[in-house]
Amino acid sequence: MNIPFLDLKAQHRAIKDEILPLWAAILEQGSFIGGEHVEGLEREFAEACGVRYAVAVGSGTDALRLIFIALGLGPGDEVITVPNTFIATTEAITQAGGRPVFVDVRPDTYNMDPEAIEAAISPRTRGIVPVHLYGQPADMDPILRIAARHGLWVVEDAAQAHLAEYRGRKAGSMGTAAAFSFYPGKNLGACGEAGMITTGDAELAAKTRMLRDHGQARKYYHDLEGYNARCDALQAAALRVKLKYLPAWTEARRNHAQLYRRLLGDAAGVVTPAIGAGTNPVWHLFVVQVDGRDEVMEAMNGAGIHCGLHYPIPLHLQKAYAAMEIGAGAFPVAEELSRRALSLPMFPELTDQAISDVCRGLEGAVRMNGVNAR
Ligand SMILES: Cc1ncc(COP(=O)(O)O)c(C=O)c1O
């Protein structure tokens, strides 16, 4: 058996004939930065997310960093986020001059626990960054209410949540601004690096647009110092092709998740992810919890079923954040998830047969591990 965790080759085989002529035209024209495909992608992605403005940038990390800089984050300013995310979330806060402050997550949805937020707010708090982890929107209504009460902005880390919905609203349309990643393995992935900022705030859109291009709105007229954080035409052209297929790919992921949940619903020793009230996740990842996760994963790998870990070490326990001096036990739910979470194969082209094989393999590995642990 060989079931990959992710198979991008299948996706590209299906749409290569649409992408290659666009790339050939770009090569012919020699216009690689900005241009009609970048503008087209911004327009189409804004529409898909139900937002007024979208600003294409070089990566999801650029998107986060430029939003924080545009919001005026400064030295000593605190931003509340979660420890069970990719480090880009907190790198962007730190690199914009702020300081991440962690709150724990809920054990069922793996997302920010709104009830933990108030205790983390200080006079230096400027904003909250919920992460729509694995493609499931965080519980935004209470988060937005708390933010409004304390005069804070909310930036959605929607890197994993293209087209996800929360009470009828799309991920990326609920906060002050949002960041999306088009890293190749994401639900909407470039053939390289790219990302997107979405916002309903015209001023924020204009500022991030300048920041991504050395602080200029007109060539060589720099209103401020910015960055080289642009999205290139080759990526934008490929992303426009892929965006057309994203609703169908998302539907396929939802069907896969439904099948996983049905087949694993009664599996002893396997906890499947809960779906938060009012959310319609897009299943970037399908993450279950098991005891003896590392042994289970090794057994699965040995059987040719490839799984992933998201994420094996929560951010507050990473070496990079040793200076924060936050010890083990500070965020028990996130820590428990880092020991128990196992990401099963998930991509649109996955077959029902493969899902059934994964479930059988998982149940077998969990059973064997239980026997060995006795
Ligand atoms: C939750 C989260 N935030 C931010 C990022 C950063 O995106 P990128 O890799 O495009 O910089 C990623 C993806 O890698 C992510 O998963």
The ligand as an SDF file (V2000), in Angstrom:
LIG
                    3D

 16 16  0  0  0  0  0  0  0  0999 V2000
   -1.4580   28.8830   10.2590 C   0  0  0  0  0  0  0  0  0  0  0  0
   -0.4500   29.4060    9.2810 C   0  0  0  0  0  0  0  0  0  0  0  0
   -0.1000   30.7080    9.3430 N   0  0  0  0  0  0  0  0  0  0  0  0
    0.7800   31.2420    8.4750 C   0  0  0  0  0  0  0  0  0  0  0  0
    1.3720   30.4770    7.4890 C   0  0  0  0  0  0  0  0  0  0  0  0
    2.4100   31.1070    6.6230 C   0  0  0  0  0  0  0  0  0  0  0  0
    2.1500   31.0230    5.2660 O   0  0  0  0  0  0  0  0  0  0  0  0
    3.3590   30.9580    4.2090 P   0  0  0  0  0  0  0  0  0  0  0  0
    3.9990   29.6230    4.3210 O   0  0  0  0  0  0  0  0  0  0  0  0
    2.6720   31.1590    2.8850 O   0  0  0  0  0  0  0  0  0  0  0  0
    4.2880   32.0620    4.5210 O   0  0  0  0  0  0  0  0  0  0  0  0
    1.0170   29.1280    7.3650 C   0  0  0  0  0  0  0  0  0  0  0  0
    1.5280   28.2570    6.3070 C   0  0  0  0  0  0  0  0  0  0  0  0
    2.5880   27.8280    6.1610 O   0  0  0  0  0  0  0  0  0  0  0  0
    0.1030   28.5650    8.3150 C   0  0  0  0  0  0  0  0  0  0  0  0
   -0.2330   27.2840    8.2480 O   0  0  0  0  0  0  0  0  0  0  0  0
  1  2  1  0
  2  3  1  0
  2 15  2  0
  3  4  2  0
  4  5  1  0
  5  6  1  0
  5 12  2  0
  6  7  1  0
  7  8  1  0
  8  9  2  0
  8 10  1  0
  8 11  1  0
 12 13  1  0
 12 15  1  0
 13 14  2  0
 15 16  1  0
M  END
$$$$
